[in-house]
Amino acid sequence: MTLEQKQEMLNKLEEAIYSGVMEIEFSDRKIKYRSVKDMKSLIKTLKNELNPLQKKSNTIVPTYKKGL
């Protein structure tokens, strides 16, 4: 899949989520997703593939215990 195709799929997925649609038409086929969770997972994957050098934020939250 080319970068252009990945970008097109990303755009269509985001548009579908915002409009509440679970099915998108891509190139020569229709794709029906089972859940929004699946769609969001694919969006995350596509964004990582399109921007591999994008800085990922690693937030560390410390926790403390009294030790009693």
C-alpha positions as CSV (number, residue, x, y, z in Angstrom):
1,M,0.0,0.0,0.0
2,T,1.5,3.4,-1.0
3,L,1.7,6.4,1.3
4,E,-1.0,8.1,-0.7
5,Q,-3.3,5.1,-0.2
6,K,-2.6,5.0,3.5
7,Q,-3.3,8.7,3.8
8,E,-6.5,8.3,1.9
9,M,-7.6,5.4,4.1
10,L,-6.7,7.5,7.2
11,N,-8.8,10.4,6.0
12,K,-11.8,8.2,5.2
13,L,-11.6,6.4,8.6
14,E,-11.5,9.6,10.5
15,E,-14.4,11.0,8.5
16,A,-16.4,7.8,9.1
17,I,-15.8,7.9,12.8
18,Y,-16.9,11.6,13.1
19,S,-20.0,10.9,11.1
20,G,-20.9,7.7,12.9
21,V,-20.5,5.4,10.0
22,M,-19.0,1.9,10.4
23,E,-18.4,1.2,6.6
24,I,-16.1,3.0,4.2
25,E,-15.6,2.7,0.5
26,F,-11.9,2.5,-0.4
27,S,-10.6,2.1,-4.0
28,D,-12.5,-0.8,-5.4
29,R,-14.0,-2.3,-2.2
30,K,-16.2,-1.6,0.8
31,I,-14.9,-2.2,4.2
32,K,-17.2,-2.7,7.2
33,Y,-15.7,-2.5,10.6
34,R,-17.0,-4.3,13.7
35,S,-16.4,-1.5,16.2
36,V,-15.1,2.0,16.6
37,K,-12.3,0.5,18.6
38,D,-11.1,-1.4,15.6
39,M,-11.3,1.8,13.5
40,K,-9.3,3.8,16.1
41,S,-6.7,1.0,16.3
42,L,-6.2,1.2,12.5
43,I,-6.1,5.0,12.6
44,K,-3.3,4.8,15.2
45,T,-1.4,2.2,13.1
46,L,-1.7,4.3,9.9
47,K,-0.6,7.5,11.7
48,N,2.5,5.6,13.0
49,E,3.3,4.3,9.6
50,L,2.9,7.7,7.9
51,N,4.9,9.5,10.6
52,P,7.5,7.0,11.8
53,L,9.7,9.8,13.3
54,Q,6.9,11.5,15.1
55,K,7.9,11.9,18.7
56,K,5.8,9.8,21.0
57,S,5.1,11.2,24.5
58,N,5.9,8.8,27.3
59,T,4.3,10.2,30.4
60,I,5.5,8.7,33.7
61,V,3.3,9.1,36.7
62,P,5.0,8.3,40.0
63,T,3.1,6.6,42.8
64,Y,4.0,6.7,46.4
65,K,3.3,4.3,49.3
66,K,3.9,4.9,53.0
67,G,5.2,1.3,53.3
68,L,3.3,0.6,56.4
